[in-house]
């Protein structure tokens, strides 16, 4: 089973090795990028609306693919709400566990449960 990419970045070959797959709908990916970008400090209602929409996108992808694990990457002040929303809908949020070395830069070591 693959992992839904609910981040604003396209997957790397390294993430693909862990089973992460880009969304099947390119428009959804573009929308995710907009939902995760804030030009100014957000207000609570705006964050809530964006979290709901991100969860809807993940659910749509789940219905298309059957995948239940979701790679998330969002601002720290949004992470708790997003993870709770995904869990509420029966999806499992994951984050990448990385390490940094001078030789290879940032490397993904594993994907771990976010909540």
PDB file as gemmi writes it, atoms N, CA and C in Angstrom:
CRYST1    1.000    1.000    1.000  90.00  90.00  90.00 P 1                      
ATOM      1  N   UNK A   1       0.839  -1.182   0.000  1.00  0.00           N  
ATOM      2  CA  UNK A   1       0.000   0.000   0.000  1.00  0.00           C  
ATOM      3  C   UNK A   1       0.886   1.248   0.000  1.00  0.00           C  
ATOM      4  N   UNK A   2       0.457   2.271  -0.672  1.00  0.00           N  
ATOM      5  CA  UNK A   2       1.214   3.514  -0.791  1.00  0.00           C  
ATOM      6  C   UNK A   2       0.779   4.521   0.260  1.00  0.00           C  
ATOM      7  N   UNK A   3       1.561   5.586   0.366  1.00  0.00           N  
ATOM      8  CA  UNK A   3       1.314   6.662   1.317  1.00  0.00           C  
ATOM      9  C   UNK A   3       0.942   7.918   0.535  1.00  0.00           C  
ATOM     10  N   UNK A   4      -0.136   8.563   0.949  1.00  0.00           N  
ATOM     11  CA  UNK A   4      -0.621   9.785   0.295  1.00  0.00           C  
ATOM     12  C   UNK A   4       0.300  10.950   0.658  1.00  0.00           C  
ATOM     13  N   UNK A   5       0.721  11.705  -0.322  1.00  0.00           N  
ATOM     14  CA  UNK A   5       1.573  12.869  -0.105  1.00  0.00           C  
ATOM     15  C   UNK A   5       0.698  14.106   0.091  1.00  0.00           C  
ATOM     16  N   UNK A   6       0.553  14.548   1.342  1.00  0.00           N  
ATOM     17  CA  UNK A   6      -0.237  15.738   1.657  1.00  0.00           C  
ATOM     18  C   UNK A   6       0.703  16.872   2.066  1.00  0.00           C  
ATOM     19  N   UNK A   7       1.788  17.026   1.314  1.00  0.00           N  
ATOM     20  CA  UNK A   7       2.754  18.094   1.560  1.00  0.00           C  
ATOM     21  C   UNK A   7       2.766  19.020   0.350  1.00  0.00           C  
ATOM     22  N   UNK A   8       3.453  20.149   0.476  1.00  0.00           N  
ATOM     23  CA  UNK A   8       3.523  21.071  -0.657  1.00  0.00           C  
ATOM     24  C   UNK A   8       4.685  20.750  -1.598  1.00  0.00           C  
ATOM     25  N   UNK A   9       5.335  19.616  -1.363  1.00  0.00           N  
ATOM     26  CA  UNK A   9       6.480  19.227  -2.190  1.00  0.00           C  
ATOM     27  C   UNK A   9       6.172  17.955  -2.951  1.00  0.00           C  
ATOM     28  N   UNK A  10       6.658  17.891  -4.177  1.00  0.00           N  
ATOM     29  CA  UNK A  10       6.573  16.635  -4.922  1.00  0.00           C  
ATOM     30  C   UNK A  10       7.511  15.649  -4.259  1.00  0.00           C  
ATOM     31  N   UNK A  11       7.194  14.371  -4.378  1.00  0.00           N  
ATOM     32  CA  UNK A  11       8.032  13.381  -3.709  1.00  0.00           C  
ATOM     33  C   UNK A  11       9.389  13.271  -4.389  1.00  0.00           C  
ATOM     34  N   UNK A  12      10.345  12.887  -3.586  1.00  0.00           N  
ATOM     35  CA  UNK A  12      11.699  12.639  -4.069  1.00  0.00           C  
ATOM     36  C   UNK A  12      11.853  11.138  -4.293  1.00  0.00           C  
ATOM     37  N   UNK A  13      12.872  10.720  -5.031  1.00  0.00           N  
ATOM     38  CA  UNK A  13      13.104   9.274  -5.173  1.00  0.00           C  
ATOM     39  C   UNK A  13      13.276   8.597  -3.811  1.00  0.00           C  
ATOM     40  N   UNK A  14      13.867   9.314  -2.874  1.00  0.00           N  
ATOM     41  CA  UNK A  14      14.063   8.777  -1.531  1.00  0.00           C  
ATOM     42  C   UNK A  14      12.720   8.491  -0.844  1.00  0.00           C  
ATOM     43  N   UNK A  15      11.772   9.433  -0.930  1.00  0.00           N  
ATOM     44  CA  UNK A  15      10.448   9.217  -0.338  1.00  0.00           C  
ATOM     45  C   UNK A  15       9.685   8.120  -1.080  1.00  0.00           C  
ATOM     46  N   UNK A  16       9.896   8.033  -2.374  1.00  0.00           N  
ATOM     47  CA  UNK A  16       9.243   6.981  -3.159  1.00  0.00           C  
ATOM     48  C   UNK A  16       9.660   5.601  -2.658  1.00  0.00           C  
ATOM     49  N   UNK A  17      10.887   5.476  -2.197  1.00  0.00           N  
ATOM     50  CA  UNK A  17      11.353   4.197  -1.649  1.00  0.00           C  
ATOM     51  C   UNK A  17      10.583   3.804  -0.398  1.00  0.00           C  
ATOM     52  N   UNK A  18      10.055   4.792   0.324  1.00  0.00           N  
ATOM     53  CA  UNK A  18       9.239   4.522   1.508  1.00  0.00           C  
ATOM     54  C   UNK A  18       7.773   4.296   1.149  1.00  0.00           C  
ATOM     55  N   UNK A  19       7.424   4.431  -0.127  1.00  0.00           N  
ATOM     56  CA  UNK A  19       6.059   4.185  -0.576  1.00  0.00           C  
ATOM     57  C   UNK A  19       5.203   5.426  -0.723  1.00  0.00           C  
ATOM     58  N   UNK A  20       5.797   6.609  -0.581  1.00  0.00           N  
ATOM     59  CA  UNK A  20       5.029   7.844  -0.733  1.00  0.00           C  
ATOM     60  C   UNK A  20       4.761   8.067  -2.217  1.00  0.00           C  
ATOM     61  N   UNK A  21       3.519   8.438  -2.532  1.00  0.00           N  
ATOM     62  CA  UNK A  21       3.122   8.698  -3.915  1.00  0.00           C  
ATOM     63  C   UNK A  21       2.466  10.068  -4.011  1.00  0.00           C  
ATOM     64  N   UNK A  22       2.756  10.775  -5.087  1.00  0.00           N  
ATOM     65  CA  UNK A  22       2.084  12.049  -5.337  1.00  0.00           C  
ATOM     66  C   UNK A  22       0.608  11.793  -5.592  1.00  0.00           C  
ATOM     67  N   UNK A  23      -0.199  12.822  -5.422  1.00  0.00           N  
ATOM     68  CA  UNK A  23      -1.637  12.710  -5.640  1.00  0.00           C  
ATOM     69  C   UNK A  23      -1.931  12.382  -7.104  1.00  0.00           C  
ATOM     70  N   UNK A  24      -3.036  11.709  -7.319  1.00  0.00           N  
ATOM     71  CA  UNK A  24      -3.415  11.354  -8.680  1.00  0.00           C  
ATOM     72  C   UNK A  24      -3.972  12.556  -9.436  1.00  0.00           C  
ATOM     73  N   UNK A  25      -4.409  13.583  -8.701  1.00  0.00           N  
ATOM     74  CA  UNK A  25      -4.982  14.774  -9.320  1.00  0.00           C  
ATOM     75  C   UNK A  25      -4.044  15.972  -9.114  1.00  0.00           C  
ATOM     76  N   UNK A  26      -3.456  16.478 -10.199  1.00  0.00           N  
ATOM     77  CA  UNK A  26      -2.498  17.582 -10.133  1.00  0.00           C  
ATOM     78  C   UNK A  26      -3.123  18.844  -9.531  1.00  0.00           C  
ATOM     79  N   UNK A  27      -4.403  19.113  -9.811  1.00  0.00           N  
ATOM     80  CA  UNK A  27      -5.078  20.288  -9.247  1.00  0.00           C  
ATOM     81  C   UNK A  27      -5.110  20.225  -7.718  1.00  0.00           C  
ATOM     82  N   UNK A  28      -5.315  19.030  -7.173  1.00  0.00           N  
ATOM     83  CA  UNK A  28      -5.305  18.877  -5.713  1.00  0.00           C  
ATOM     84  C   UNK A  28      -3.939  19.229  -5.147  1.00  0.00           C  
ATOM     85  N   UNK A  29      -2.888  18.793  -5.819  1.00  0.00           N  
ATOM     86  CA  UNK A  29      -1.532  19.108  -5.357  1.00  0.00           C  
ATOM     87  C   UNK A  29      -1.310  20.621  -5.355  1.00  0.00           C  
ATOM     88  N   UNK A  30      -1.737  21.284  -6.397  1.00  0.00           N  
ATOM     89  CA  UNK A  30      -1.594  22.738  -6.452  1.00  0.00           C  
ATOM     90  C   UNK A  30      -2.397  23.408  -5.343  1.00  0.00           C  
ATOM     91  N   UNK A  31      -3.589  22.887  -5.060  1.00  0.00           N  
ATOM     92  CA  UNK A  31      -4.401  23.452  -3.987  1.00  0.00           C  
ATOM     93  C   UNK A  31      -3.725  23.262  -2.628  1.00  0.00           C  
ATOM     94  N   UNK A  32      -3.125  22.093  -2.403  1.00  0.00           N  
ATOM     95  CA  UNK A  32      -2.408  21.852  -1.147  1.00  0.00           C  
ATOM     96  C   UNK A  32      -1.331  22.906  -0.938  1.00  0.00           C  
ATOM     97  N   UNK A  33      -0.591  23.201  -1.984  1.00  0.00           N  
ATOM     98  CA  UNK A  33       0.464  24.222  -1.877  1.00  0.00           C  
ATOM     99  C   UNK A  33      -0.116  25.552  -1.415  1.00  0.00           C  
ATOM    100  N   UNK A  34      -1.263  25.923  -1.959  1.00  0.00           N  
ATOM    101  CA  UNK A  34      -1.904  27.183  -1.560  1.00  0.00           C  
ATOM    102  C   UNK A  34      -2.438  27.116  -0.133  1.00  0.00           C  
ATOM    103  N   UNK A  35      -2.993  25.981   0.254  1.00  0.00           N  
ATOM    104  CA  UNK A  35      -3.546  25.836   1.595  1.00  0.00           C  
ATOM    105  C   UNK A  35      -2.472  25.877   2.684  1.00  0.00           C  
ATOM    106  N   UNK A  36      -1.260  25.458   2.352  1.00  0.00           N  
ATOM    107  CA  UNK A  36      -0.183  25.421   3.337  1.00  0.00           C  
ATOM    108  C   UNK A  36       0.663  26.698   3.361  1.00  0.00           C  
ATOM    109  N   UNK A  37       0.361  27.645   2.488  1.00  0.00           N  
ATOM    110  CA  UNK A  37       1.123  28.889   2.424  1.00  0.00           C  
ATOM    111  C   UNK A  37       0.325  30.009   3.078  1.00  0.00           C  
ATOM    112  N   UNK A  38       0.954  30.711   3.990  1.00  0.00           N  
ATOM    113  CA  UNK A  38       0.327  31.837   4.681  1.00  0.00           C  
ATOM    114  C   UNK A  38       1.210  33.062   4.503  1.00  0.00           C  
ATOM    115  N   UNK A  39       0.637  34.153   4.020  1.00  0.00           N  
ATOM    116  CA  UNK A  39       1.396  35.387   3.838  1.00  0.00           C  
ATOM    117  C   UNK A  39       1.485  36.194   5.125  1.00  0.00           C  
ATOM    118  N   UNK A  40       0.586  35.932   6.051  1.00  0.00           N  
ATOM    119  CA  UNK A  40       0.547  36.664   7.314  1.00  0.00           C  
ATOM    120  C   UNK A  40       0.176  35.673   8.413  1.00  0.00           C  
ATOM    121  N   UNK A  41       0.400  36.050   9.668  1.00  0.00           N  
ATOM    122  CA  UNK A  41      -0.004  35.147  10.751  1.00  0.00           C  
ATOM    123  C   UNK A  41      -1.483  34.800  10.620  1.00  0.00           C  
ATOM    124  N   UNK A  42      -1.811  33.515  10.694  1.00  0.00           N  
ATOM    125  CA  UNK A  42      -3.183  33.074  10.445  1.00  0.00           C  
ATOM    126  C   UNK A  42      -4.092  33.297  11.654  1.00  0.00           C  
ATOM    127  N   UNK A  43      -5.367  33.386  11.372  1.00  0.00           N  
ATOM    128  CA  UNK A  43      -6.379  33.423  12.417  1.00  0.00           C  
ATOM    129  C   UNK A  43      -6.970  32.019  12.543  1.00  0.00           C  
ATOM    130  N   UNK A  44      -7.530  31.728  13.689  1.00  0.00           N  
ATOM    131  CA  UNK A  44      -8.021  30.391  14.011  1.00  0.00           C  
ATOM    132  C   UNK A  44      -9.010  29.859  12.972  1.00  0.00           C  
ATOM    133  N   UNK A  45      -9.968  30.692  12.550  1.00  0.00           N  
ATOM    134  CA  UNK A  45     -10.978  30.237  11.586  1.00  0.00           C  
ATOM    135  C   UNK A  45     -10.364  29.851  10.247  1.00  0.00           C  
ATOM    136  N   UNK A  46      -9.374  30.613   9.798  1.00  0.00           N  
ATOM    137  CA  UNK A  46      -8.716  30.317   8.530  1.00  0.00           C  
ATOM    138  C   UNK A  46      -7.970  28.990   8.612  1.00  0.00           C  
ATOM    139  N   UNK A  47      -7.271  28.763   9.714  1.00  0.00           N  
ATOM    140  CA  UNK A  47      -6.554  27.496   9.893  1.00  0.00           C  
ATOM    141  C   UNK A  47      -7.548  26.341   9.895  1.00  0.00           C  
ATOM    142  N   UNK A  48      -8.663  26.486  10.608  1.00  0.00           N  
ATOM    143  CA  UNK A  48      -9.670  25.421  10.674  1.00  0.00           C  
ATOM    144  C   UNK A  48     -10.222  25.087   9.285  1.00  0.00           C  
ATOM    145  N   UNK A  49     -10.515  26.104   8.499  1.00  0.00           N  
ATOM    146  CA  UNK A  49     -11.042  25.870   7.147  1.00  0.00           C  
ATOM    147  C   UNK A  49     -10.018  25.161   6.272  1.00  0.00           C  
ATOM    148  N   UNK A  50      -8.772  25.567   6.399  1.00  0.00           N  
ATOM    149  CA  UNK A  50      -7.730  24.933   5.583  1.00  0.00           C  
ATOM    150  C   UNK A  50      -7.483  23.493   6.016  1.00  0.00           C  
ATOM    151  N   UNK A  51      -7.515  23.241   7.307  1.00  0.00           N  
ATOM    152  CA  UNK A  51      -7.354  21.874   7.809  1.00  0.00           C  
ATOM    153  C   UNK A  51      -8.478  20.986   7.276  1.00  0.00           C  
ATOM    154  N   UNK A  52      -9.696  21.483   7.323  1.00  0.00           N  
ATOM    155  CA  UNK A  52     -10.827  20.712   6.798  1.00  0.00           C  
ATOM    156  C   UNK A  52     -10.651  20.396   5.320  1.00  0.00           C  
ATOM    157  N   UNK A  53     -10.209  21.369   4.555  1.00  0.00           N  
ATOM    158  CA  UNK A  53     -10.027  21.143   3.114  1.00  0.00           C  
ATOM    159  C   UNK A  53      -8.877  20.163   2.844  1.00  0.00           C  
ATOM    160  N   UNK A  54      -7.790  20.269   3.603  1.00  0.00           N  
ATOM    161  CA  UNK A  54      -6.686  19.331   3.438  1.00  0.00           C  
ATOM    162  C   UNK A  54      -7.154  17.904   3.733  1.00  0.00           C  
ATOM    163  N   UNK A  55      -7.956  17.747   4.768  1.00  0.00           N  
ATOM    164  CA  UNK A  55      -8.484  16.420   5.092  1.00  0.00           C  
ATOM    165  C   UNK A  55      -9.404  15.919   3.976  1.00  0.00           C  
ATOM    166  N   UNK A  56     -10.203  16.806   3.395  1.00  0.00           N  
ATOM    167  CA  UNK A  56     -11.068  16.414   2.277  1.00  0.00           C  
ATOM    168  C   UNK A  56     -10.242  15.900   1.108  1.00  0.00           C  
ATOM    169  N   UNK A  57      -9.151  16.574   0.809  1.00  0.00           N  
ATOM    170  CA  UNK A  57      -8.278  16.141  -0.291  1.00  0.00           C  
ATOM    171  C   UNK A  57      -7.701  14.765   0.016  1.00  0.00           C  
ATOM    172  N   UNK A  58      -7.241  14.565   1.255  1.00  0.00           N  
ATOM    173  CA  UNK A  58      -6.695  13.259   1.642  1.00  0.00           C  
ATOM    174  C   UNK A  58      -7.765  12.172   1.538  1.00  0.00           C  
ATOM    175  N   UNK A  59      -8.985  12.490   1.949  1.00  0.00           N  
ATOM    176  CA  UNK A  59     -10.077  11.516   1.849  1.00  0.00           C  
ATOM    177  C   UNK A  59     -10.423  11.181   0.408  1.00  0.00           C  
ATOM    178  N   UNK A  60     -10.407  12.183  -0.466  1.00  0.00           N  
ATOM    179  CA  UNK A  60     -10.657  11.929  -1.886  1.00  0.00           C  
ATOM    180  C   UNK A  60      -9.594  10.983  -2.447  1.00  0.00           C  
ATOM    181  N   UNK A  61      -8.344  11.233  -2.076  1.00  0.00           N  
ATOM    182  CA  UNK A  61      -7.248  10.370  -2.548  1.00  0.00           C  
ATOM    183  C   UNK A  61      -7.394   8.966  -1.963  1.00  0.00           C  
ATOM    184  N   UNK A  62      -7.808   8.879  -0.710  1.00  0.00           N  
ATOM    185  CA  UNK A  62      -8.054   7.581  -0.081  1.00  0.00           C  
ATOM    186  C   UNK A  62      -9.124   6.811  -0.852  1.00  0.00           C  
ATOM    187  N   UNK A  63     -10.192   7.501  -1.238  1.00  0.00           N  
ATOM    188  CA  UNK A  63     -11.274   6.840  -1.982  1.00  0.00           C  
ATOM    189  C   UNK A  63     -10.799   6.368  -3.350  1.00  0.00           C  
ATOM    190  N   UNK A  64      -9.897   7.130  -3.984  1.00  0.00           N  
ATOM    191  CA  UNK A  64      -9.383   6.735  -5.303  1.00  0.00           C  
ATOM    192  C   UNK A  64      -8.398   5.580  -5.205  1.00  0.00           C  
ATOM    193  N   UNK A  65      -7.594   5.551  -4.134  1.00  0.00           N  
ATOM    194  CA  UNK A  65      -6.481   4.605  -4.069  1.00  0.00           C  
ATOM    195  C   UNK A  65      -6.611   3.535  -2.990  1.00  0.00           C  
ATOM    196  N   UNK A  66      -7.422   3.798  -1.966  1.00  0.00           N  
ATOM    197  CA  UNK A  66      -7.513   2.871  -0.837  1.00  0.00           C  
ATOM    198  C   UNK A  66      -6.430   3.081   0.208  1.00  0.00           C  
ATOM    199  N   UNK A  67      -5.516   3.997  -0.037  1.00  0.00           N  
ATOM    200  CA  UNK A  67      -4.423   4.254   0.907  1.00  0.00           C  
ATOM    201  C   UNK A  67      -4.939   4.977   2.146  1.00  0.00           C  
ATOM    202  N   UNK A  68      -4.414   4.593   3.303  1.00  0.00           N  
ATOM    203  CA  UNK A  68      -4.860   5.193   4.564  1.00  0.00           C  
ATOM    204  C   UNK A  68      -3.771   5.981   5.276  1.00  0.00           C  
ATOM    205  N   UNK A  69      -2.533   5.820   4.871  1.00  0.00           N  
ATOM    206  CA  UNK A  69      -1.439   6.574   5.495  1.00  0.00           C  
ATOM    207  C   UNK A  69      -1.202   7.853   4.702  1.00  0.00           C  
ATOM    208  N   UNK A  70      -0.920   8.943   5.452  1.00  0.00           N  
ATOM    209  CA  UNK A  70      -0.795  10.259   4.831  1.00  0.00           C  
ATOM    210  C   UNK A  70       0.468  10.936   5.353  1.00  0.00           C  
ATOM    211  N   UNK A  71       1.368  11.296   4.451  1.00  0.00           N  
ATOM    212  CA  UNK A  71       2.549  12.070   4.829  1.00  0.00           C  
ATOM    213  C   UNK A  71       2.149  13.533   4.938  1.00  0.00           C  
ATOM    214  N   UNK A  72       2.375  14.122   6.110  1.00  0.00           N  
ATOM    215  CA  UNK A  72       2.026  15.526   6.331  1.00  0.00           C  
ATOM    216  C   UNK A  72       3.278  16.339   6.610  1.00  0.00           C  
ATOM    217  N   UNK A  73       3.216  17.575   6.198  1.00  0.00           N  
ATOM    218  CA  UNK A  73       4.262  18.542   6.490  1.00  0.00           C  
ATOM    219  C   UNK A  73       3.591  19.907   6.433  1.00  0.00           C  
ATOM    220  N   UNK A  74       3.467  20.527   7.591  1.00  0.00           N  
ATOM    221  CA  UNK A  74       2.768  21.802   7.663  1.00  0.00           C  
ATOM    222  C   UNK A  74       3.386  22.630   8.783  1.00  0.00           C  
ATOM    223  N   UNK A  75       3.003  23.889   8.892  1.00  0.00           N  
ATOM    224  CA  UNK A  75       3.518  24.706   9.987  1.00  0.00           C  
ATOM    225  C   UNK A  75       3.188  24.057  11.336  1.00  0.00           C  
ATOM    226  N   UNK A  76       4.071  24.196  12.320  1.00  0.00           N  
ATOM    227  CA  UNK A  76       3.856  23.549  13.621  1.00  0.00           C  
ATOM    228  C   UNK A  76       2.524  23.906  14.281  1.00  0.00           C  
ATOM    229  N   UNK A  77       2.079  25.134  14.112  1.00  0.00           N  
ATOM    230  CA  UNK A  77       0.835  25.570  14.733  1.00  0.00           C  
ATOM    231  C   UNK A  77      -0.396  25.004  14.028  1.00  0.00           C  
ATOM    232  N   UNK A  78      -0.209  24.288  12.938  1.00  0.00           N  
ATOM    233  CA  UNK A  78      -1.310  23.676  12.201  1.00  0.00           C  
ATOM    234  C   UNK A  78      -1.287  22.149  12.347  1.00  0.00           C  
ATOM    235  N   UNK A  79      -0.167  21.628  12.749  1.00  0.00           N  
ATOM    236  CA  UNK A  79       0.056  20.186  12.769  1.00  0.00           C  
ATOM    237  C   UNK A  79      -0.938  19.438  13.652  1.00  0.00           C  
ATOM    238  N   UNK A  80      -1.158  19.900  14.857  1.00  0.00           N  
ATOM    239  CA  UNK A  80      -2.054  19.210  15.787  1.00  0.00           C  
ATOM    240  C   UNK A  80      -3.462  19.081  15.204  1.00  0.00           C  
ATOM    241  N   UNK A  81      -3.984  20.191  14.701  1.00  0.00           N  
ATOM    242  CA  UNK A  81      -5.339  20.177  14.129  1.00  0.00           C  
ATOM    243  C   UNK A  81      -5.432  19.271  12.915  1.00  0.00           C  
ATOM    244  N   UNK A  82      -4.438  19.342  12.043  1.00  0.00           N  
ATOM    245  CA  UNK A  82      -4.466  18.519  10.835  1.00  0.00           C  
ATOM    246  C   UNK A  82      -4.389  17.034  11.182  1.00  0.00           C  
ATOM    247  N   UNK A  83      -3.488  16.672  12.079  1.00  0.00           N  
ATOM    248  CA  UNK A  83      -3.376  15.261  12.466  1.00  0.00           C  
ATOM    249  C   UNK A  83      -4.673  14.761  13.097  1.00  0.00           C  
ATOM    250  N   UNK A  84      -5.267  15.561  13.981  1.00  0.00           N  
ATOM    251  CA  UNK A  84      -6.534  15.164  14.601  1.00  0.00           C  
ATOM    252  C   UNK A  84      -7.634  14.973  13.567  1.00  0.00           C  
ATOM    253  N   UNK A  85      -7.692  15.858  12.591  1.00  0.00           N  
ATOM    254  CA  UNK A  85      -8.719  15.761  11.550  1.00  0.00           C  
ATOM    255  C   UNK A  85      -8.530  14.490  10.713  1.00  0.00           C  
ATOM    256  N   UNK A  86      -7.296  14.173  10.373  1.00  0.00           N  
ATOM    257  CA  UNK A  86      -7.024  12.965   9.595  1.00  0.00           C  
ATOM    258  C   UNK A  86      -7.392  11.713  10.392  1.00  0.00           C  
ATOM    259  N   UNK A  87      -7.020  11.695  11.660  1.00  0.00           N  
ATOM    260  CA  UNK A  87      -7.337  10.547  12.519  1.00  0.00           C  
ATOM    261  C   UNK A  87      -8.845  10.391  12.648  1.00  0.00           C  
ATOM    262  N   UNK A  88      -9.544  11.496  12.812  1.00  0.00           N  
ATOM    263  CA  UNK A  88     -11.004  11.464  12.913  1.00  0.00           C  
ATOM    264  C   UNK A  88     -11.629  10.747  11.711  1.00  0.00           C  
ATOM    265  N   UNK A  89     -11.021  10.916  10.545  1.00  0.00           N  
ATOM    266  CA  UNK A  89     -11.538  10.309   9.314  1.00  0.00           C  
ATOM    267  C   UNK A  89     -10.923   8.938   9.021  1.00  0.00           C  
ATOM    268  N   UNK A  90     -10.210   8.388  10.001  1.00  0.00           N  
ATOM    269  CA  UNK A  90      -9.660   7.043   9.845  1.00  0.00           C  
ATOM    270  C   UNK A  90      -8.363   6.973   9.068  1.00  0.00           C  
ATOM    271  N   UNK A  91      -7.686   8.091   8.908  1.00  0.00           N  
ATOM    272  CA  UNK A  91      -6.410   8.119   8.202  1.00  0.00           C  
ATOM    273  C   UNK A  91      -5.273   8.233   9.215  1.00  0.00           C  
ATOM    274  N   UNK A  92      -4.109   7.741   8.844  1.00  0.00           N  
ATOM    275  CA  UNK A  92      -2.955   7.734   9.744  1.00  0.00           C  
ATOM    276  C   UNK A  92      -1.909   8.755   9.281  1.00  0.00           C  
ATOM    277  N   UNK A  93      -1.761   9.861  10.011  1.00  0.00           N  
ATOM    278  CA  UNK A  93      -0.768  10.865   9.618  1.00  0.00           C  
ATOM    279  C   UNK A  93       0.657  10.408   9.957  1.00  0.00           C  
ATOM    280  N   UNK A  94       1.555  10.635   9.014  1.00  0.00           N  
ATOM    281  CA  UNK A  94       2.972  10.315   9.185  1.00  0.00           C  
ATOM    282  C   UNK A  94       3.813  11.559   8.927  1.00  0.00           C  
ATOM    283  N   UNK A  95       4.990  11.599   9.535  1.00  0.00           N  
ATOM    284  CA  UNK A  95       5.974  12.636   9.238  1.00  0.00           C  
ATOM    285  C   UNK A  95       7.294  11.955   8.918  1.00  0.00           C  
ATOM    286  N   UNK A  96       8.147  12.662   8.206  1.00  0.00           N  
ATOM    287  CA  UNK A  96       9.452  12.086   7.884  1.00  0.00           C  
ATOM    288  C   UNK A  96      10.425  12.376   9.013  1.00  0.00           C  
ATOM    289  N   UNK A  97      11.176  11.359   9.387  1.00  0.00           N  
ATOM    290  CA  UNK A  97      12.244  11.492  10.370  1.00  0.00           C  
ATOM    291  C   UNK A  97      13.532  11.615   9.570  1.00  0.00           C  
ATOM    292  N   UNK A  98      14.218  12.729   9.716  1.00  0.00           N  
ATOM    293  CA  UNK A  98      15.387  12.996   8.880  1.00  0.00           C  
ATOM    294  C   UNK A  98      16.639  13.182   9.725  1.00  0.00           C  
ATOM    295  N   UNK A  99      17.772  13.075   9.058  1.00  0.00           N  
ATOM    296  CA  UNK A  99      19.049  13.419   9.684  1.00  0.00           C  
ATOM    297  C   UNK A  99      19.833  14.266   8.693  1.00  0.00           C  
ATOM    298  N   UNK A 100      20.681  15.107   9.233  1.00  0.00           N  
ATOM    299  CA  UNK A 100      21.499  15.991   8.404  1.00  0.00           C  
ATOM    300  C   UNK A 100      22.970  15.629   8.593  1.00  0.00           C  
ATOM    301  N   UNK A 101      23.647  15.472   7.473  1.00  0.00           N  
ATOM    302  CA  UNK A 101      25.087  15.251   7.510  1.00  0.00           C  
ATOM    303  C   UNK A 101      25.745  16.227   6.546  1.00  0.00           C  
ATOM    304  N   UNK A 102      26.993  16.504   6.768  1.00  0.00           N  
ATOM    305  CA  UNK A 102      27.706  17.415   5.876  1.00  0.00           C  
ATOM    306  C   UNK A 102      27.902  16.791   4.499  1.00  0.00           C  
ATOM    307  N   UNK A 103      28.023  15.476   4.467  1.00  0.00           N  
ATOM    308  CA  UNK A 103      28.274  14.795   3.197  1.00  0.00           C  
ATOM    309  C   UNK A 103      27.047  14.761   2.293  1.00  0.00           C  
ATOM    310  N   UNK A 104      25.894  14.402   2.862  1.00  0.00           N  
ATOM    311  CA  UNK A 104      24.719  14.187   2.015  1.00  0.00           C  
ATOM    312  C   UNK A 104      23.566  15.142   2.290  1.00  0.00           C  
ATOM    313  N   UNK A 105      23.738  16.093   3.186  1.00  0.00           N  
ATOM    314  CA  UNK A 105      22.647  17.016   3.497  1.00  0.00           C  
ATOM    315  C   UNK A 105      21.571  16.315   4.307  1.00  0.00           C  
ATOM    316  N   UNK A 106      20.313  16.615   4.008  1.00  0.00           N  
ATOM    317  CA  UNK A 106      19.205  16.016   4.746  1.00  0.00           C  
ATOM    318  C   UNK A 106      18.805  14.701   4.088  1.00  0.00           C  
ATOM    319  N   UNK A 107      18.700  13.658   4.912  1.00  0.00           N  
ATOM    320  CA  UNK A 107      18.331  12.335   4.441  1.00  0.00           C  
ATOM    321  C   UNK A 107      17.136  11.840   5.246  1.00  0.00           C  
ATOM    322  N   UNK A 108      16.160  11.261   4.581  1.00  0.00           N  
ATOM    323  CA  UNK A 108      15.016  10.682   5.254  1.00  0.00           C  
ATOM    324  C   UNK A 108      15.451   9.317   5.807  1.00  0.00           C  
ATOM    325  N   UNK A 109      15.308   9.146   7.125  1.00  0.00           N  
ATOM    326  CA  UNK A 109      15.683   7.902   7.780  1.00  0.00           C  
ATOM    327  C   UNK A 109      14.486   6.961   7.875  1.00  0.00           C  
ATOM    328  N   UNK A 110      13.317   7.544   8.146  1.00  0.00           N  
ATOM    329  CA  UNK A 110      12.123   6.724   8.314  1.00  0.00           C  
ATOM    330  C   UNK A 110      10.900   7.618   8.254  1.00  0.00           C  
ATOM    331  N   UNK A 111       9.742   7.017   8.156  1.00  0.00           N  
ATOM    332  CA  UNK A 111       8.468   7.716   8.304  1.00  0.00           C  
ATOM    333  C   UNK A 111       7.864   7.213   9.601  1.00  0.00           C  
ATOM    334  N   UNK A 112       7.421   8.156  10.455  1.00  0.00           N  
ATOM    335  CA  UNK A 112       6.889   7.791  11.763  1.00  0.00           C  
ATOM    336  C   UNK A 112       5.505   8.386  11.961  1.00  0.00           C  
ATOM    337  N   UNK A 113       4.733   7.769  12.837  1.00  0.00           N  
ATOM    338  CA  UNK A 113       3.389   8.286  13.136  1.00  0.00           C  
ATOM    339  C   UNK A 113       3.503   9.700  13.686  1.00  0.00           C  
ATOM    340  N   UNK A 114       2.643  10.563  13.187  1.00  0.00           N  
ATOM    341  CA  UNK A 114       2.663  11.956  13.628  1.00  0.00           C  
ATOM    342  C   UNK A 114       1.846  12.155  14.886  1.00  0.00           C  
ATOM    343  N   UNK A 115       0.920  11.271  15.147  1.00  0.00           N  
ATOM    344  CA  UNK A 115       0.065  11.415  16.330  1.00  0.00           C  
ATOM    345  C   UNK A 115      -0.319  10.055  16.861  1.00  0.00           C  
TER     346      UNK A 115                                                      
END                                                                             
